[in-house]
Amino acid sequence: MEDDSRKARWERRAELPLAITSMLFLAAYAVWVLAPGLPGTGRPACLGVLFTAWGVFAVDYAVRWRLSGQGAGFVRTHALDTLVLFLPLLRPLRLVRAYQAVQRRTGRPRLPLYARVSVYAGLSAVLLGFTGALAVYQQEHTAPDASIRTFGDALWWTCATLATVGYGDLVPVTPLGRAVAVGMMMCGLALLGAVTGSFSSWLLQLFAREGGDDAKPPEH
């Protein structure tokens, strides 16, 4: 219990700093991809921010592993955190958790569960879409026979993929680009399922409440 309490305290204290680090990581990666001709020390500075942020993520993972007291079992029970450690482009999704930390610190009432799910899913879609577009653009725009040539093309492809529409007008042709596409499709389905399931649950509760009110005898 003591280890769990220490781990919880660490996570609460590190939540917002890690969210800021995630923003810096995403910003540095965006500059690295979209401004390849950056003059002077610009590109080395971007690399420095990327590796520093990655180091911060690794330290956080190691500390939580140590405080959990689970040993090797921590990797199994925190598979997503482990994946994010090796694929830090997914790390900005941690920003959606900063909302809860801000609410706790300011003392404001939290949104209802269904609204929180929708807010988190929306933020996740925006962050995931932007990082996915960056990754696909980096891999595709110089590939032979590629249809995704500009960052605008990558954004359009990302929107169609996350929405599970898949027009097919733009498709990745490189192995890494297709691997990103598979991840985007899986995340799009998961986000859509979360919002749909939450909304359906809210409707069921609403109908049940209205049905209960209708079943009451009229008041005189």
Secondary structure, DSSP 8 states (H G I E B T S, - for coil): -HHHHHHHHHHHHHHHHHHHHHHHHHHHHHHHHH-TT--TTHHHHHHHHHHHHHHHHHHHHHHHHHHHT-TTHHHHHTHHHHHHHH-GGGGGGGGGGHHHHHHHHHT-----HHHHHHHHHHHHHHHHHHHHHHHHHHHHTTSTT-S--SHHHHHHHHHHHHTT---SSS---SHHHHHHHHHHHHHHHHHHHHHHHHHHHHHHHHHHHHHHHHHS----
